Amino acid sequence: MAIKGDKVMSFVSVVVCEDFLSVVADGRATNTIVGKIDSEYEQKIHKIGENVFYSNTGFVDPSVEFILNSNLKNSIVTNGVLSDESDIRSWYEEVKVLIKKNLFFEIRFGGLSVNNKFEVYLINSVENDIQKLNYKKGTIAYSLASSDNLMKKISEEYFVKKYTELRVENLSIVRGIQESLNDYVAEKDETVNKNKTYFSLEKPRFIR
């Protein structure tokens, strides 16, 4: 899927459910021109205030260009929290013409919404669409960004196996699975390292 001539970033995992949201990313960025590591401490998770995040993977330049030209940081937030789904979809309909479909990138964003729920969305440049991660009460939804389809399958199988073994909707436990997953992928994928960064939100028990 890689196209020569750009900086590429790969691994990010996002887990969202009724009670919490957790994002874990590695720190490696690879330069496809020379086929070498560009950075070991690339920031892949970005905060918009205290309640919203976004993360871009795939080709860096076109994803950053879209983020800037679409005014993403201001358009997905209302009064410090994630905007309503209808507003987010309306925004995307207006700006999706800015996406260069021949350069693959994904943008995941989410946080605490105006509806007091944890919500996450995924933009895929090749498919040129936006999807919402849906979950039911007592379950989780997750999204993994990998360097290719094989690594995505491997990482999904690992995550599902570890989560099924524990089956606990607990932020610290799920983050531990994400950390373990990151390191597992780093052992198999040269585009991923073990320098992890985080973003998380958790609802206090009294407002669940």
Sequence and secondary structure as in RCSB ss.txt:
>XXXX:A:sequence
MAIKGDKVMSFVSVVVCEDFLSVVADGRATNTIVGKIDSEYEQKIHKIGENVFYSNTGFVDPSVEFILNSNLKNS
IVTNGVLSDESDIRSWYEEVKVLIKKNLFFEIRFGGLSVNNKFEVYLINSVENDIQKLNYKKGTIAYSLASSDNL
MKKISEEYFVKKYTELRVENLSIVRGIQESLNDYVAEKDETVNKNKTYFSLEKPRFIR
>XXXX:A:secstr
   SSSEEE  EEEEEESSEEEEEE   EEETTTTEEEESS   EEEETTTEEEEEEEEHHHHHHHHHHTTHHHH
SEETTEE  HHHHHHHHHHHGGG  TTS EEEEEEEEBTTSSEEEEEEETTTTEEEE    TT EEEEEE SSHH
HHHHHHHHHHHHHHHH    HHHHHHHHHHHHHHHHHH TT  S  EEEEEE  GGG 
